[in-house]
Amino acid sequence: MKGTIAFLALLAIAIVIALISRLPSEEAVRLAGYAATAAFAALVTFLIRWRANRAQRNKRVG
C-alpha cells in the first residue's frame, strides 16, 4: 500500500514538473509556490493526525 502511494505521489510530481516547465518563468514560480504551500499544509496535517492517532493508541495500551 505504501509503495502504491509513493508511486502515485512521484507520478503526480513528474506531471506537475512537466506542466510547470512549459509555463513562462513568472507563472511557473507562482504555481510552484502554490504547490509547495499545499504540500507543506498536507504534510503538517498528516503529522498532526499521525501524532493524534499515536496518542490514542498509547492511551488505550497504558
C-alpha positions in Angstrom: 0.0 0.0 0.0 2.8 2.4 0.9 4.6 1.6 -2.3 1.5 2.4 -4.4 1.0 5.7 -2.6 4.7 6.6 -3.1 4.5 5.7 -6.8 1.3 7.9 -7.3 3.0 10.8 -5.5 6.1 10.5 -7.7 3.9 10.3 -10.8 2.0 13.4 -9.7 5.2 15.3 -9.1 6.5 14.4 -12.5 3.3 15.6 -14.1 3.5 18.9 -12.2 7.1 19.4 -13.2 6.3 18.8 -16.8 3.4 21.3 -16.7 5.4 23.9 -14.9 8.3 23.6 -17.3 6.1 24.8 -20.2 4.9 27.9 -18.4 6.6 31.3 -18.6 9.0 31.8 -15.7 6.9 34.2 -13.6 3.8 32.0 -13.7 5.9 28.9 -13.1 7.4 30.4 -9.9 4.0 31.4 -8.7 2.5 28.0 -9.4 5.4 26.2 -7.8 4.9 28.4 -4.7 1.3 27.4 -4.5 2.2 23.8 -4.9 4.8 24.0 -2.2 2.4 25.7 0.2 -0.2 23.0 -0.5 2.3 20.2 0.0 3.5 21.7 3.3 0.0 22.0 4.5 -0.7 18.4 3.6 2.5 17.3 5.4 1.6 19.3 8.6 -2.0 17.8 8.5 -0.5 14.3 8.1 1.9 14.8 11.1 -0.9 16.2 13.3 -3.2 13.2 12.6 -0.4 10.7 13.0 0.5 12.1 16.4 -3.1 12.2 17.5 -3.6 8.5 16.4 -0.4 7.5 18.2 -1.5 9.3 21.4 -4.9 7.5 21.2 -3.1 4.1 20.9 -0.8 4.9 23.8 -3.8 5.8 26.0 -5.5 2.5 25.3 -2.4 0.5 26.0 -1.3 2.4 29.1 
